[in-house]
Amino acid sequence: MREVTGSAEGAGRRVALVAARFNEQVTVKLVEGAIAGLTGAGVGDDDIELVWVPGAFEIPLAAQALARSGRFDAVICLGAVIRGETAHFELVAGEAARGIAEVSRQTGVPCVFEVLATEDLAHALARAGGVHGNKGWEAARAALETASVLRQLGTRS
């Protein structure tokens, strides 16, 4: 039996981050966590590119451009959608998730979804370096492991 397990080793990897400015007080913390996770795993500062977009809805288009460029082993998508009084929350969070997954499948580049969808700001902050850890850091690990798996499967370099 062959078992394929990803490694979070980042040396030699190039990773792009796409971050939404909307709810920036949360997203900045996710970005900090992702960068710490990447550099802690050995990804060089020059091998990380950070792209800011207005909101979570715009993340998939930027992720698609980065994935198609052929310059990155993975793309990490970061944002925060906080429930309000309208259905806008469901629409934005759902379309961001669908779009990011579609980019991954179409390009073969791992696009990690870490757009928080929370009931309130406190819940978002708890996941952006608070009591629930930093989901940006977790996204960095997931990106590196998935890129490693795809390399072993022979579908990515």
Secondary structure as UniProt FT lines:
FT   TURN            11..12
FT   STRAND          15..20
FT   TURN            22..23
FT   HELIX           24..40
FT   TURN            41..42
FT   HELIX           45..47
FT   STRAND          48..53
FT   HELIX           56..58
FT   HELIX           59..68
FT   TURN            69..70
FT   STRAND          74..82
FT   HELIX           88..107
FT   STRAND          111..118
FT   HELIX           121..126
FT   STRAND          128..130
FT   TURN            131..132
FT   STRAND          133..134
FT   HELIX           135..152
FT   TURN            153..154
//
